[in-house]
């Protein structure tokens, strides 16, 4: 039961109903924000997984190896591998650092582990929020149906 939420067998005052309505609305918006954050993290996870797969595929190639480089929108350009020893890793805020393929892959794995932990935490939060919503909803439904029945 939501903290302070009356059981469905107790008469609700208008103030209690208002509080439950505000809480319900807040929790719905919070659940929506959590879902949006999960979607963003899932897209980032996909991008990092694809980058890791590309690095694994390229790390044993020799300089001059021909590549098709995606530039977006399903369009590719031809290129060749000029440096088969290192890649540039984006650190954020416009900074990049040169790293070996293996170090870049380790960096991606670390980021993926962080994302997985964040996603697990967000799923737990979403479960708590939806649990509270499922506690409040029947109380509000009962109140509203009883109120309609008295009219």
C-alpha positions in Angstrom: 0.0 0.0 0.0 1.3 3.5 -0.8 2.6 5.3 2.3 -0.4 7.0 3.9 -2.9 5.6 1.4 -6.1 4.6 3.0 -7.4 1.1 2.4 -10.3 0.7 0.0 -12.7 0.0 2.9 -12.3 3.5 4.5 -14.2 6.6 3.5 -11.9 9.0 1.7 -12.0 12.8 2.3 -11.7 15.1 -0.6 -8.3 16.0 0.6 -7.2 12.4 0.6 -8.6 11.9 -2.9 -6.8 15.0 -4.1 -3.5 13.7 -2.6 -4.0 10.3 -4.2 -4.7 11.9 -7.6 -1.6 14.1 -7.3 0.5 11.1 -6.3 -0.9 9.0 -9.1 -0.2 11.7 -11.7 3.3 12.2 -10.3 4.1 8.5 -10.4 2.8 8.2 -13.9 5.1 11.0 -15.1 8.0 9.4 -13.2 7.3 6.1 -14.8 7.3 7.8 -18.2 10.7 9.5 -17.5 12.2 6.2 -16.3 11.0 4.4 -19.5 12.5 7.2 -21.6 15.8 6.9 -19.8 15.8 3.1 -20.3 15.2 3.7 -24.0 18.1 6.1 -24.2 20.4 3.7 -22.3 19.3 0.8 -24.6 20.2 2.8 -27.7 23.6 3.7 -26.2 24.1 0.1 -25.3 23.4 -0.9 -28.9 25.8 1.7 -30.2 28.6 0.5 -27.9 28.0 -3.1 -28.7 28.2 -2.4 -32.4 31.4 -0.4 -31.9 32.9 -3.3 -29.9 32.0 -5.7 -32.7 33.6 -3.4 -35.3 36.8 -3.1 -33.2 37.0 -6.9 -32.8 36.5 -7.3 -36.5 39.2 -4.7 -37.4 41.9 -5.3 -34.7 43.6 -8.1 -36.7 43.4 -6.4 -40.0 46.5 -4.9 -41.7 47.0 -1.3 -42.7 45.5 -0.7 -46.1 42.5 -3.1 -45.5 39.6 -1.8 -47.5 36.5 -0.7 -45.6 33.0 0.5 -46.1 32.4 3.4 -43.7 28.8 4.2 -42.8 28.1 8.0 -42.8 24.4 7.7 -41.9 21.1 7.2 -43.6 22.2 3.9 -45.0 25.0 5.5 -47.0 28.6 4.2 -47.0 31.9 5.5 -48.4 34.9 3.6 -49.3 38.0 3.8 -47.1 41.0 2.0 -46.0 42.6 1.3 -42.6 45.5 3.6 -42.2 46.4 2.9 -38.6 45.9 -0.8 -37.6 47.3 -0.3 -34.1 45.1 2.3 -32.4 41.8 4.1 -32.5 40.5 7.4 -31.1 38.1 7.1 -28.1 35.7 9.9 -27.3 36.1 11.0 -23.7 33.3 13.6 -24.0 33.4 17.4 -24.1 35.2 17.3 -27.4 38.2 15.4 -26.1 39.5 12.2 -27.7 42.4 9.9 -26.7 44.3 7.4 -28.8 44.1 3.9 -27.5 45.0 0.4 -28.7 42.2 -1.7 -30.1 42.2 -3.9 -26.9 42.2 -0.9 -24.6 39.3 0.6 -26.5 37.4 -2.7 -26.3 38.1 -2.8 -22.5 36.8 0.8 -22.2 33.6 -0.2 -24.1 33.1 -3.2 -21.9 33.4 -1.0 -18.8 30.9 1.4 -20.2 28.5 -1.5 -21.1 28.8 -2.8 -17.5 28.0 0.6 -16.2 25.0 0.9 -18.5 23.8 -2.6 -17.5 23.9 -1.6 -13.8 22.1 1.6 -14.5 19.4 -0.2 -16.5 19.0 -2.7 -13.7 18.6 0.1 -11.2 16.1 1.9 -13.4 14.1 -1.3 -13.9 13.9 -1.8 -10.1 12.7 1.8 -9.7 10.2 1.4 -12.5 8.9 -1.8 -10.7 8.5 0.2 -7.5 6.7 3.0 -9.2 4.3 0.7 -11.1 3.7 -1.2 -7.8 2.7 2.0 -6.1 0.5 2.9 -9.1 -1.2 -0.4 -8.9 -1.9 0.2 -5.2 -3.5 3.6 -5.8 -5.5 2.9 -8.9 -8.1 0.5 -7.4 -8.7 2.9 -4.5 -9.3 5.8 -6.9 -11.5 3.6 -9.2 -13.6 2.5 -6.2 -14.0 6.0 -5.0 -15.0 7.3 -8.4 -17.4 4.5 -9.0 -19.0 5.0 -5.6 -19.2 8.7 -6.3 -20.9 8.1 -9.7 -23.3 5.7 -8.0 -24.5 8.4 -5.6 -25.4 10.8 -8.3 
